[in-house]
Amino acid sequence: MYKLYPYFTNDGSVGLFSPADDDIYHSTYGALTEAYEKFILPAQLENFLQKNSEIKILDICFGIGYNTKSFLNFLYNAQIDTDNVYMEKNNGTIYTDNTFSKNSASKTVNNKYLKIYINAIDTDKILAGLSPFVICNKKLPLNYKLPFKNEKIEKFLNKPSKNKIKFYEEINFILLEKIARNNPEIFENPEIFDILTSKKYRQYFNKLYALLPYFHKSGEGLYTLVCRLNAFLHNIYYRYLSISYKKAFKWLKFHGFIFDLKIEDARKILLSDDNTYDFVFLDAFTPAKCPCLWTVDFFKLLFEHLNPDGMILTYSNSAAVRNAFLHAGFCVGKIYTESAGKFTGTVAVKNKSLIKYDLSEYDLSLMKTKAGIFYRDENLNSQNEAIIKRHKIEVQNSNLISSSQFIKEWKKHN
Ligand SMILES: C[S@@+](CC[C@H](N)C(=O)[O-])C[C@H]1O[C@@H](n2cnc3c(N)ncnc32)[C@H](O)[C@@H]1O
């Protein structure tokens, strides 16, 4: 049976756990935060946007679409900001909805026309169904501060706004969910169940509230009734909290947004894909679970699909992954997350000048140990199990020193 367990990650966005894969789809640290920190901010989009009028993204392992949507949110907010400044300078008027204003001044915004293509791939079509294509309008300034912190929520609540009510509803919903998690028996109470689910009270409760009792009844957060629950799941950030997603939709339309999701093995799709991309988000399950998307051969295929100034971004810090990127012909660098004060991923590029954080001597030396032995899949059609088995044999037969021995010696000398 298809099962997914949803959970609130630390930034309040919803993550998923798959018992079948025995893996989480989203970091408990924060699904949305991770999307921004590992895929969007290190892309240095500001620089790219200054030079280009077209952007092509490849989202490998789309899942419920956090990366694509975070990218669109970022771009949307960045463009709206730039447009505002432009307007202000040129005729002294600020339009809150300037991109779509019928006013003639809005035509000048056409100068900033950016054609947006996103090709996404995932093997799981149910996930895509959980992910309606809408975006929230959380303002993200270019110098970026994540908006999903409690003090931000407080600030928002203290600010007079006609959208306040919606926001209260959202917080109430999260609180109710938390209460329910600790006291699931509250839904056993017929009165509460009736109040939350009965049509006659619907006008007093958002329909999301009514989903909670069903959700809990279906067994500890088990997502079997996908259709009925899809509103509750991912939309918390991408629809429900959205206070101007219609505006964002218009913005997408204005920019000739083209989105294409293919439900298939990413290797198969890319073998017959003629496109080249500016940014590739690689968000597969860990190499130990899904090695087929981390092999040197898959990376060679990605090399053919990356523009000269393009960038591949991934959350993996694995020495084997970095080594595979190097062997596939890329220049490799690291992703640094300031808020965490640590390196949180890897970038692979053709143009070395795009690398902000180089691999250290330690990283390069680690790649020369057994930990740097990468996965192989020459025909790009092996099963994960076969790739793992082959890799294990290669590691066992290798004369390289083990990573633990290397680390011990490194510590001794440094
Ligand atoms: C860590 S999750 C990705 C989460 C996603 N980026 C999001 O925002 O929700 C990994 C995804 O890889 C997909 N997947 C696994 N094997 C794949 C393959 N060979 N080709 C494409 N997608 C695959 C799974 O269905 C799952 O959705």
The ligand as a Gaussian input file, in Angstrom:
#p B3LYP/6-31G(d) Opt

LIG

0 1
 C       14.205000      13.664000      -1.450000
 S       12.790000      13.424000      -2.437000
 C       12.685000      14.932000      -3.326000
 C       11.916000      16.014000      -2.614000
 C       11.482000      17.107000      -3.551000
 N       12.558000      17.848000      -4.142000
 C       10.458000      18.047000      -2.945000
 O       10.623000      19.259000      -3.006000
 O        9.468000      17.556000      -2.430000
 C       13.384000      12.313000      -3.667000
 C       12.446000      12.093000      -4.846000
 O       13.140000      11.311000      -5.820000
 C       12.170000      10.607000      -6.586000
 N       12.909000       9.568000      -7.349000
 C       13.451000       8.414000      -6.883000
 N       14.101000       7.772000      -7.863000
 C       14.001000       8.546000      -8.978000
 C       14.483000       8.416000     -10.322000
 N       15.214000       7.380000     -10.705000
 N       14.189000       9.404000     -11.209000
 C       13.452000      10.480000     -10.822000
 N       12.982000      10.652000      -9.561000
 C       13.246000       9.690000      -8.653000
 C       11.206000      10.126000      -5.502000
 O        9.938000       9.824000      -6.032000
 C       11.168000      11.341000      -4.547000
 O       10.094000      12.176000      -4.858000

